Amino acid sequence: MEKKEISSAVIKRLPRYYRYLDELQSEGIERISSGDLSRKMNVTASQIRQDLNNFGGFGQQGYGYNVKNLFVEIGKILGLDEVHPMIVIGGGNMGRALSNYRNFRKRGFDIIGIFDVDPMIVGTMVNDTKIYHLSELENFVRIHKVEIAALAVPKNVAADVAERLVKLGIRAFWNFAHIDLELGEGVVVENVHLSESLMQLSYRMTEVEQK
């Protein structure tokens, strides 16, 4: 059977479902209707049903959704039921901020190494993760089953480092360098531009002020 292609808009909403369902569990809520969930998420109930029907539905008419079960199922869809070994390239401010965020491990993203070329920080620790010299990258990746690389490096070196990692078998990149990377078929890249998000915020501020 041919796998159904899921739109990028649906994929972007899945982490939000996961986050809100986690909050509902912490509040002790066991069951929720699409209507109640829509009011919490500011998405229509029809949209929620359409989104979830892409993966089988999970709800029952007149019963709604079992919060715990739906949380688990969406976690599986997002691949969060497995541990994903991850490295960070760049031990500067951004790299340290990523490595200091403990919630990644809770979600199944385990940062197992940080790499840099600065002799002042090589050998030091960020939380419980060691900073290695970039020259140790090949050996480290061969020993450990690294699945994801987060790039927190200047844009002039990002492409070269990424290509180096692709040759080592890494097929998933979380890119914070100020450049859009395209690394070929079979390699997935999430390009993150914080400045663009800030500019969108600026636009929305201006829009509100003009009303």
Secondary structure, DSSP 8 states (H G I E B T S, - for coil): -------HHHHHHHHHHHHHHHHHHHTT--EE-HHHHHHHHTS-HHHHHHHHHTTT---BTTTBEEHHHHHHHHHHHTTTTS-EEEEEE--SHHHHHHHH-THHHHTTEEEEEEEE--TTTTT-EETTEEEEEGGGHHHHHHHTT--EEEE-S-HHHHHHHHHHHHHTT--EEEE-SSS-----TT-EEEE--HHHHHHHHHHHHHHHHT-
